[in-house]
Amino acid sequence: MAEPEEAEVSEWQKLPSQLQHQFYELAEEEAGERAKLMEELRRKLGELRPELEPFFKPIPGGDWEDLRVAVVDGSFSPAFDTRLLGRYGVYCAGYQIYEGSELAEEGSFRSGVIFRPNEEHGRVSGAIMRVRTALEERELALSCAERPDVDYIIIDGSFFGFVRDCVVLRRSNAEVEGFSSPSELVEALTDVTRELLETGKAVGIIKRVRLRAIDGWLMMEQADYIEGAPGYESCLARVAEVTVGIIDKAVLSMLMPPGTWFSYADLLRDEPAWAFHYYSHLAVWYPMRVRSHQAPLDLSAVLEEAKKGRRRGFIEAFGDEVFKLIAERLERHYLKASEEAPACCLEAPRGVELGPILAYCAGFANEDTGHPFPLDLIDDDVTLPRLFTREFVQEVEARLLTRLTDLEAVRRLFAYLNPQKKWRA
């Protein structure tokens, strides 16, 4: 007689019963609050739709089945594996080439390991990990771009989306293997990214985009109304009334018809290419500045402050020349492939022929994510399992045990600095 299968236990059931009941009550309260917000959001989106509709353009038609497109992605350890000997992290990157919807070439993969001292600040270690991974990705992308049989290269993320990590490294005096200084690592990544852009073949798909430039635009459109508030509290209330309060990707996912695309260059047509950065910053910064001053403020003045602040960050991270490239040439667009698919954010330098790649991304899109299928597939291939770093370090330890005679010393050096972390799922 076959043994009955064990019923799956949910995470909820693992909690003490008292906590289970409390969380059920909290879920009910939270659902009520979210329902009110959703009704208000639906009303605002209904009012915003006619304002944005003129900016929604049909995705150009055309045969994308003959396009040869390379997709590039990478990943790194979700967290460093901390031992007495130090902290270990691993990373990898890879590419594949598709012809239309068919895999034409398996491509290749690269991998690496990073060892950092325990006393190093976690932000520095993390920045080194992320920038090294990005460097591997960009080098692979450039190798694809230099091939005459490849029409386009799709990378995962923004071309210069690693501002904070580069600033952290510029300010650090950490030693980085293979480079004379952290700044040299930053410059290596910057240089290869510029070379990639100059090929005119590369676009970036930004999955976790947090921009609120539409809210910034709405605020500037209603500047007189907001600035004319009698006090700071009513000013904040007017900002909340005028804006949607959610990220642009969410707004466009709900408002764009399938088979259309949207560009910030059209919405912010009198501004430079990078304007979406500081309009987004305005949406967040203006309410903060009003609260700190406890008075309505001039929106144009705060927009200029936001612009200067974003400029400083880019220049510190990449230098004046790269900032000029970002400010004048890098544009952001969104496309919506189908009714169910979320809007997909695409970054490309001016001069890239967008029609074919827009048609490709829309025609070969994953309905669940809105991204082109090949990018989701390479993402799945290169994503390192959550506990892989631990197993990698255990493999290093096992191989070391075969080479040294003082086995107890090896075991102690590879012991966890915080033993509890070993048992965390």
N, C-alpha and C positions, 0 to 999 in steps of 0.2 A: 504494500500500500504506500502510495507516494505521500511524503510528509507535506503538510499544508505550508504554503509560503507564509513567511512572517510579514505581518502588515507593516507598511512603511510608517515610520514615526516622523511627524513633521517637527521642525525646529521649535514650533510653538509648544508642542507637547513635552518637550524636554525641560521646560521651565517649571518651577514650583506652581501649584494650582492657584495660589493667591496672585502671583504675578501674571498668570494667564488671564485671569478675570480682569485685572487692572488694565492689561493691554487691550482686551476686547472693548472695554469702556473708552479707552483713549482712541481706539480706532473709530468708534462710533462718533465721538466728538470731532475728530479730525475730518471725517467724511462730511459732517454737517458744515464745517467751516469751508472745506474745499468746494462744496456744492454752491455756496453763496458766491465764492470767488469765480467759479466757472460761469455762473449766470452773468456776472458783471463782465467777465472777459468776452463772453459771446456777444454781449451788447456792444462793447467797444470794437470788436472785430467787424461787426456789421457796419458800424459807422466808418471804420477805416477802409473797408473794401473799395468803395468808389474812389478814394484818394490814391490807392496804390494800383488799381487796375490799369491805368494808362502805362505803367512801367512793366507790365507783364507782356513779354513778346513770345510769339510762337518759336519753338526750337526749330532751327533750319532742318528741312528734310534732306535726304541724300542717302546714298548707299554707304553704310559703314562696315559692311561685311568684308570688304577687302582691306580694311585698315589693319596694320600691324602695330599693336600697342603693347608696350612693356609696362608692367606694374611692379613697383618696388615698395618694400615695407621692411620693418625690423621690429625687434622687441628686446626688452631687458628684464632683469630680475625685478619682480614687484618690490622686493626688499633685499637688503644685503643680509647674508648669512654671517652672523657675528660669532667669532670664535676667540679664544685667548690669543691666537696667533695674529688675528686681524679680521677684517671684514672682506668677504668675497661677494662678487657679483658677476653675472654672466650676461652676454648679449649676443644677438645674431641679426643678420639681415639677408634678404634674398630677393630675387626677381624671377618673373616668368614672362613669356611673350605669347600673346594671343593674336591670331589672325581671325578677325571677326569674332565669332563666339567660340572658336575652337582653340585649344591649347596647341600652339605651334612649337614651343620650346620650353622644356622644363626649367631652363635657367640654371642658376647656381646660387649657393648660399655661403655666407661667411659667418664665423663665430669668434668670440673673444672672451677673455676673462679679465676682471679687474680686481686687484687686491689693494685695499686701502688700510692705513693704520687705524686702530681703534680710537685714537685721540683726535682724529680729524673730524671737523664739524660735518654733520650729516648732509647739510645743504651742499657742501663742496663735493663730497663723495657722489651724491646724487647727480649733481651737475656734470661731473666728469663722465658718469655712466651714460647720461642722456646725450651728451654731445658726442661721445665716442660712437654711440649707436647711430646717431644722425650722420656722422661722417661716413660710416660704412654704407649707409643707405645712399647717400649722395654720390659716393664713388661708384657704386654699382649703377645708379641711374645715369651717370655721365658715360660710363662704358656702353650702356645701351643707346644713349643719344648719339654717340659717335658712329654707330652702325648705320650704313645707308639703307638697310632693309627695315628699319624701325621708323614709323611715322610719328608716333607720340609716346611720351613717357608719363605715366601717372605716378606721382609720389604720394605717400600718406602724410598729410599735414601741410602747414604753411611753409613756404620757402625760408622765411626768417622768423619762425614762430618760437625760437628758443632765446628770446631776449633776456629773460631773468637768469637763465643758466649761464649765458655768456657774460652778463654783468658780474655774477658771483665769481666766475673764473677770472675775469679781469682784475678783480679786487683781491684775489687769493694769491698766496705765494706757495701753494702746494706743488709738490713734485708730481709730474705726469709722465709715465713711462712712454718713451718714444718722442717726447717733445721737451724742448729746453725750458718751457714755462707754460702755465695754463693759457696765457694769451696766444701762444703759438698754436695750441690746439684750436682755439676759437678762430684764428686766422685761417687755419687749414680748412675748417668747415665753411667759413665764409667764402674763401677763394673757390672751392669746388662748387659751391652753390651758385656763385656768379657765373662760372663756366657753364653750368647746366642751363641756366637761364639764357645765356647767349646762344645756345643751340637753336632756340626758337621752337623746341619740340615739347617742352616740359610743362605740365600743369599739376597743381596740387589739389587733392580732395581733403577738405578739413572736416573731420568727423565731429569733434567736440568743440565747435565754435560757440563762443559766448558773447558775441557782439550784440549791442543794443543800439545800433546806429539809427534805426527807424524811430526809436523813442527820442533820440537826440534831434533828429530832423523835425519831428512833431513839436518838440519844445521850441525850436527856432521859428517854426511856422506860426506858433502862438505866443511869441515873445512878449508882445505888448500886453496880452491878457495876463500872463504869468507875472511879469515885472510890475504890473499895475495893482497887484494885491495890496490890501491895506496893512498887512503884517506878515511876519514870516510863517506863521501857522497856516494862514489862508493861502500864502504863496505855495507852500508844500502841498496843500489840498488841491490847488489848481494844477500843479505838476502831475499829481496822481490822476486827476481828471483827464488831462490832455494825453498822457502817455498810456501805453498798453501794459507795461510793467513786466513783459516777458522777453526772452531773447528773440532776435530776428528769425532764427531758424524755425522757431515755433510759430511765429506770426505767419511766415511765408508757407510753412507746411499746411496751415489751415486755410490760407487765402488764395494761393496760386492754383490756377486750373492745371490739370495734367497736360504735359506736352508744352509747357512754357518755361521761360527763363527770365531772370531778373538781375539787373546789374546796379551796384551802388553808383557807378559812373553816370547813370541816367537819373537816379534819385538826387544825387549831390552834384548836378551837372556843372555848377559854377565853381566847384572846388577841385583841388588836385586829387590824383588817384588814391592817395592814402587817407582821404578825409574820413572814411568810415571808422578809422581808428579813434580819432579825437571826437567825432560825433557820439560814438559809443561811450567814450570816457565822460563826455558831458552829461549823459543820462544818469550816470552813477554819481558824478562829482558834484553837480549843481545842488541837489538836495543836501548833501553833506556840508557844502559851503554855506548854504542858507541857514542850516541849523547852527553852525559854528558862529555865524555873524548875527543870527537872530534877526534877520532883515532880508527882504527881497533883494536880489542882486541882478546886475546887468548880464543877460545871457551871453551877449557877444563877448564881453570881457572874460567871462568864465570859459567860454569856448576857446578863446585865445590862450588862456592859461593851460587848458587841457592840451591844446596843440603844442605848446612849448614843452610841457611835461613829457608828452609822448616822444617829441623830437629828441629831448635829452636822453631818454632811455635808449632809443635806437642808436644814437651817436655813440653813447658810452659802450654799447654792446658791439657795434659793427664799424664805427667810424663814419666820417662825413660822406665818403664816396658811396658806400652802400646805402646810407640813409637817402641820398639823392635818388638812387635806383628804386628804393622802396616808395619814396614819396611821389615819384613821377611815373613809374612804370607798372607797379604791381597792383592789379585790380582784383576785386572779388565779385563773384556772381553766384546765383543760386539757380538750380534747375529742378523741376518736378517731373519725374518720369511718368507717374501714374497716379490714379486717385488715392490709392492706399499708401503710396510711398511718401516718406518725409521729404522735405526739400533737401537738396544736396548742395553743399557749399564748395565752390570751385575757385581756385586762385590761379591767375595766369598773367604773364607780363604782356603789356601792350605789344601788338605786332604778331602774336600767335593767332593763327587762323582758327577761330573758335568753332565755326560751323560744324566741321567734321567730328571734333571731339565731343561737342555737345550732343550731336546725333548719336554717337557711340555710347556715351554715358546714359542717355535716356533710353536707347534701344536695347541696351544690355544691362539693365539695372536690376538690382535685387529689390523686390517690392517691400521687403521687411525693413531694409536700411536706407534705401534710396541711392546707395552707392553703386558704382559699376561692379558687377559680379566678380571680375578678376581681382579687384582690390580686396574684396572680402575673402576671396579664396587664398590669396597670398598671405593675408593677415592671419588666417587660420593656420597656415603652414608654419609661419615663423613665430607664432605666439608661444613663448616658453611656458610650460606647466608651472603652476604656482609653487610647487615644492621641488622643482627641478634643481634649483641652486643648492639646496641641502644635499641632494643625491650627488651632485657634481663634487661638492666638497668631500663627501664621504668616499668618493672614488679616488680623489687626490690622496686622502688619508690612507686608503687601502694600498695604493701603489707605493706610498712612502714607507709603509710598514715593511714592504718587501726589500727595501734598499738600506734601511738603517738597523742597527743592532739594539739601540735603546728604545724598545717598543713602548715602554711606559711613558717616556718623555713625549713621544709622538702623540700618544693618546691624550695626554694632558694638554698639549699645545692645540689639539683639534677639539678640545671640549668646548661646550657652549659657554660664552661669557655670562649669559642669562639662561640657566638650564630650563626654566619654564617655557622658553620660546620653542623648544623642541616639540612640545606637546600641543602647541596651538595648531588648529586645523587651518 
